Amino acid sequence: MTDRYASFVQSGPGRALVKRLGLPDPPRLRRHRPGDPLLPGPALVGTATGGRLAEPVGRILRAAGVEPTTDNPAAADADTRFGALVYDATGITESTGLRQLYDFFHPYARSLHASGRVVVLGTPPEQCATPREATAQRALEGLTRSIGKEFGRGVTAQLVYATADGDAGTEIGLESTLRFLLSGRSAYVSGQVIRVGTGPAAAPADWDRPLDGQVVLVTGAARGIGAALARVLARDGAQVVVLDIPEAGDELAAVANGIGGSAVQLDLTAPNAATRLADHLVARHGRVDVVVHNAGITRDRTIARMNADRWDQVIDVNLSSQERINDVLLERELIPRGGRIVSVSSIAGIAGNRGQTNYATSKAGVIGLVDSLAPALADRGISVNAVAPGFIETRLTARIPLALREAGRRMNSMSQGGLPVDVAETIGWLAWPASGAVTGNVVRVCGQSLLGA
Ligand code: NAD
C-alpha cells in the first residue's frame, strides 16, 4: 500500500505547502542495500569517565569500516556531519554524573546526517553495584527516548544495556546489535531499549550474508511481512521454508520460487499441524535453526459485540499455534544449540486497542511467551525474542478506516508507516548466529509510536 501523503510531501510543491502550513513532514528513511557503507558519515564516540565499552566499540566500528572519532569531541571540526553519535555511559555511577550526557550531546545535537543514529550504551540497572548507579543507568532511557522524538529527519535513538558479566558471545552480540542499529536495517526502529546478555554466538565470515547456511522457517509467508521476511532472510544467505494456508498456495509458491526456498501449505490450526510441520522439516532439512512465528489474523469487534468464534480463532492462530509448534520442535530436538525463536507480537499487545481485545490478548501473550521461554531455553543455547510492529503498510492495515489509518501513520517519530521490510530486517538481526547473546527482548518496530510508549 502506498502512503500518498508522504510521496506528495517529498515532491517540490508538497515541500513548499508542508513548510507553509506546518504539516507533518515524513522524511525519506535510509534503508539497507547490500554493499552500502554502514553509516552515511563518521561516528563520534564519547565515553563517560570510567566507561568499560569504549575499546570494544572502537574495535567493532573499525571492523565495520567506520573510523571512530574518539578524541576530545570539542576538538572535532564544527562543520563535520556525523553518521552516528555513540556514547558509552557505563561509567556513570551517580545522578550527578549524568551531566556528562549533556556535555556530549548538546554541542552535536544538530551535527547528524539525516537518518543518522544515536546509540547510548549502559549497564543493566539490576547488575549495578549500588542503588545510585542503578538509578543513573535507568535514567539513560529518558535521554534516548527523548532524543528519538527531538532529532527528527529519520534519526533513530536507542539504549543498549550490555551485561557487565559477559561471555564470548557478549562482544559478538554487541557487534551484531551495533551493526543492526547503525545500519539502514533499523530504519523504523527507534526509542528502544535492547539488552545484550550472554549466549552462544558465531560471527559470520561475511557480514553481508549473516545467515549463511541457516535453515529458517517463516509462517504466514505468502504475503505482507512474512513474504518480505522470506526475501530478506534469503538475501542474507538462509535456506528458507515458507508456510501458509492452502488457500494462499499460489502466492506462497511465488514467494518460494522467487528465493529458491521450499513451501509448506498448512493451516496452523489444523489437527496435528505441528507434527506434520516437524515431519516436513526432518524430511527436508533434518533440523530448523530459526523459527519465525509470523502468521497472524485480526477479527476485530468490541468485546461486547464479539462472538466466541472470533475470540477463539485469534488466540489459536496468533498464540496457541506458536506454543504447539515450539513444543513439538523442542521435544524432538529439531532446534539445535545456537537456534532462534522469533515471534511477531504487536504494539496492540503493549498498549491495548479498542476493538481488539482478542488480538491484544494474543499479542501480549506472545510477550509472555518470550519472557518465560527465553530463560527456560538459555541452557540449550536457544534465543527467544519478539518484534512488536506498529503501523506497517500491508493488507492488514489497508483495511483500517481512513481517519484511523492516517492517525496510525503519523503518530510516531517518523511521521509515516513502516514497510514490511523494516520488520523483516529486525527479525533478521535477531535470527543471526551472531545474535545469540540477544535473548528475552521485545523490540518494537514502530517508528517510536506514541501508542504504548
Ligand atoms: P497479512 O494478513 O498480510 O499476512 C498474514 C499471513 O498469515 C497471511 O499470508 C495468512 O494467510 C497467514 N495465516 C493466517 N492464518 C494462518 C493459519 N491458520 N495458518 C497459516 N498461515 C496463516 O498480515 P501482516 O500485516 O503481514 O502481518 C504479519 C504479522 O505481523 C501478524 O502476526 C500480524 O499480527 C503482525 N502485525 C502486523 C502489523 C501491521 O501493521 N501490518 C502490526 C502489528 C503486528
Residues whose N, C-alpha, C, O or C-beta is under 5 A from the ligand:
A	BS01	NAD	G220 A221 A222 R223 G224 I225 G226 L243 D244 I245 A248 L266 D267 L268 T269 N294 A295 G296 I297 V317 V344 S345 S346 I347 P389 G390 F391 I392 T394 R395 L396 T397
